Amino acid sequence: MFRYRIHLKGVAAIVAASLLTIILASWAAAAPIGQMTGKSVGALKLKDINGKVIDTGRDPAPVVLLDFWQTTCSPCHSLAPHLQALYAKYASKGLLVVGVSLGDTVSKVRDYAKGKGLTYSMVVDYGTLANSFGVRFTPTVVIIDRGGVVRLVQEGFGDGLGIEAAIEKVVRDLLAVK
């Protein structure tokens, strides 16, 4: 019985990875991250750490902010509260924030999010999604408009550099919030 459960978990992981691969296969080969702005990526279907499916192809489509991060990344820790504030401020207007943890375990990501009070969606990626976007560094923020087109790519973060204001401006403009 115990071996059977492990086998089912393995099969579920393979199925989830296969679905993500199929979705991403519809995209053209990933451009380097700097060349992603203006590229159409279409709708995303991701499974969050709680098993909920995130579908950006729903109607009305959201503005999507993907944050590629790691639990061992100090700048990622600094960026997270800013993203939580954006989520709290703009989720009701159509902003979907998704933290894409690179290489961490689900339990580690869940504990981190709970400890930091992060309520936006979290997914764990072992390279498939990050590679499709050409992500090289963490944190990397990618903002996708309602039509599935990448509008901003921001690599790195540092308090006082004005990056959070630039991210919020793009979000506000895409949501047409004054």
C-alpha positions as MATLAB code, in Angstrom:
seq = 'MFRYRIHLKGVAAIVAASLLTIILASWAAAAPIGQMTGKSVGALKLKDINGKVIDTGRDPAPVVLLDFWQTTCSPCHSLAPHLQALYAKYASKGLLVVGVSLGDTVSKVRDYAKGKGLTYSMVVDYGTLANSFGVRFTPTVVIIDRGGVVRLVQEGFGDGLGIEAAIEKVVRDLLAVK';
ca = [
       0.000    0.000    0.000;
       2.747    2.454    0.906;
       4.623    1.811   -2.365;
       1.388    2.335   -4.271;
       0.948    5.848   -2.808;
       4.496    6.815   -3.712;
       3.911    5.528   -7.224;
       0.734    7.638   -7.556;
       2.581   10.736   -6.368;
       5.274   10.057   -8.959;
       2.658    9.618  -11.669;
       0.921   12.841  -10.588;
       4.228   14.715  -10.768;
       4.907   13.326  -14.244;
       1.393   14.260  -15.414;
       1.726   17.799  -13.997;
       5.131   18.245  -15.627;
       3.784   16.883  -18.911;
       0.830   19.293  -18.892;
       3.102   22.244  -18.243;
       5.423   21.064  -21.014;
       2.515   20.785  -23.450;
       1.342   24.290  -22.594;
       4.811   25.722  -22.931;
       5.477   23.811  -26.146;
       2.887   26.017  -27.824;
       5.172   28.973  -27.277;
       8.037   29.670  -29.621;
      11.493   28.877  -28.274;
      12.114   31.169  -25.337;
      13.894   34.352  -26.157;
      16.548   35.566  -23.774;
      14.840   37.361  -20.889;
      15.807   40.785  -22.223;
      14.008   40.024  -25.479;
      10.770   38.817  -23.861;
       9.167   42.269  -23.649;
       6.502   42.506  -26.329;
       6.354   38.737  -26.880;
       3.025   36.941  -26.687;
       3.013   34.089  -24.177;
      -0.714   33.441  -24.229;
      -2.580   31.954  -21.313;
      -0.851   30.113  -18.488;
      -2.180   27.151  -16.535;
      -0.256   26.488  -13.342;
      -0.913   24.439  -10.233;
      -0.283   26.302   -6.985;
       1.171   24.838   -3.791;
      -2.346   24.107   -2.510;
      -3.319   22.133   -5.626;
      -5.479   24.905   -7.098;
      -5.210   25.477  -10.860;
      -4.318   29.019  -11.866;
      -5.712   29.738  -15.344;
      -4.873   33.113  -16.833;
      -7.050   32.364  -19.852;
     -10.257   32.959  -17.917;
     -12.611   35.808  -18.763;
     -11.928   38.495  -17.823;
      -8.228   37.825  -18.169;
      -6.045   39.184  -15.374;
      -2.877   41.214  -15.550;
      -0.292   38.679  -14.388;
       2.804   39.426  -12.332;
       5.179   36.463  -12.138;
       7.896   36.681   -9.504;
      10.660   34.121  -10.047;
      12.358   33.741   -6.666;
      14.133   31.402   -4.233;
      13.939   31.062   -0.461;
      17.748   31.522   -0.297;
      17.690   34.839   -2.205;
      18.019   37.966   -0.017;
      16.762   40.423   -2.679;
      13.764   38.105   -3.144;
      12.982   38.475    0.575;
      13.102   42.263    0.184;
      10.833   42.262   -2.868;
       8.117   39.991   -1.422;
       6.484   42.606    0.876;
       6.233   45.038   -2.057;
       4.503   42.372   -4.155;
       2.153   41.571   -1.272;
       1.245   45.270   -1.067;
       0.567   45.371   -4.831;
      -1.561   42.248   -4.563;
      -3.572   43.692   -1.664;
      -4.073   46.973   -3.513;
      -4.872   45.698   -7.031;
      -6.176   42.106   -6.847;
      -9.772   43.320   -6.843;
      -9.019   45.276  -10.022;
      -7.659   42.248  -11.897;
      -4.033   41.747  -10.805;
      -2.884   38.163  -10.343;
       0.449   37.843   -8.533;
       2.160   34.454   -8.724;
       5.349   33.704   -6.828;
       7.296   31.115   -8.823;
       9.719   29.447   -6.446;
      12.679   27.898   -8.221;
      13.766   24.545   -6.876;
      12.283   24.774   -3.383;
       9.940   22.186   -1.914;
       6.223   22.833   -1.562;
       6.457   22.634    2.236;
       9.364   25.092    2.325;
       7.482   27.557    0.112;
       4.281   27.148    2.150;
       6.174   27.793    5.406;
       7.970   30.793    3.923;
       4.747   32.359    2.594;
       2.950   31.798    5.881;
       5.851   33.236    7.893;
       6.007   36.354    5.702;
       2.223   36.817    5.527;
       2.170   36.387    1.738;
      -1.332   35.682    0.460;
      -0.749   35.729   -3.284;
      -0.484   32.467   -5.233;
       2.685   30.392   -5.059;
       3.891   27.690   -7.424;
       7.021   25.571   -7.359;
       9.001   25.314  -10.579;
      11.965   23.064  -11.244;
      13.051   25.005  -14.313;
      10.335   24.444  -16.906;
       8.519   27.761  -16.543;
      11.682   29.721  -15.720;
      13.446   28.308  -18.772;
      10.510   29.182  -21.020;
      10.913   32.807  -19.946;
      14.722   32.731  -20.124;
      15.067   33.536  -16.410;
      18.720   33.724  -15.348;
      18.574   35.492  -11.989;
      16.340   35.797   -8.959;
      14.344   37.757   -8.390;
      12.958   38.284  -11.868;
       9.564   39.915  -12.272;
       7.588   39.424  -15.478;
       4.360   41.356  -16.045;
       1.940   40.054  -18.667;
      -1.014   42.088  -19.925;
      -4.591   40.831  -20.290;
      -3.835   39.773  -23.873;
      -0.940   37.512  -22.853;
       1.842   39.880  -23.955;
       4.901   40.477  -21.784;
       5.019   44.165  -20.871;
       7.833   44.298  -18.313;
      10.798   42.170  -17.338;
      12.759   43.242  -14.266;
      15.810   41.296  -13.155;
      17.079   41.925   -9.630;
      15.844   44.123   -6.828;
      17.230   46.556   -4.307;
      15.411   48.845   -1.904;
      15.794   52.471   -2.827;
      16.336   51.856   -6.541;
      12.764   52.748   -7.477;
      12.095   49.313   -8.949;
       8.937   48.804   -6.912;
       7.568   52.151   -8.191;
       8.327   51.169  -11.797;
       6.581   47.818  -11.315;
       3.542   49.505   -9.768;
       3.357   52.036  -12.606;
       3.208   49.270  -15.211;
       0.577   47.401  -13.174;
      -1.511   50.565  -12.747;
      -1.276   51.407  -16.457;
      -2.264   47.880  -17.521;
      -5.199   47.845  -15.120;
      -6.117   51.394  -16.239;
      -6.186   52.516  -12.607;
      -5.684   56.199  -11.894;
];
